[in-house]
């Protein structure tokens, strides 16, 4: 039974990683993150009030201890967190690059509009 759980955990890690690395909309990633946080909070509350429930669940899955089950869940959650954070930073970098390009184009001198030469306008601005 432990081997089956290990295979399922590896498949879960692979599927979550592929889905999150593939990219997509930000709202989808935020929804995944919120669902994971809600599941974590619910599991934490249940394990605090009913610690034997966690051990029983671990035994049901063929895992020796409840702490091992928590460790596996933590590893999967951490991987999801890393993937969503990476996606968010990549999206933010693209937005900053786009914004910087827009600002550079807006603030560039346009000598053809004022009839001023670039060297004269830079002397008057300073």
Secondary structure, 3 states (H helix, E strand, C coil): CHHHHHHHHHHHHHHHHHHHHHCCCHHHHHHHHHHHHHHHHHHHHHHHHCHHHHHHHHHHCCCCCHHHHHHHHHHHHHHHHHHHHHHHHHHHHHHHHHHHHHHHHHHCCCHHHHCCCHHHHHHHHC
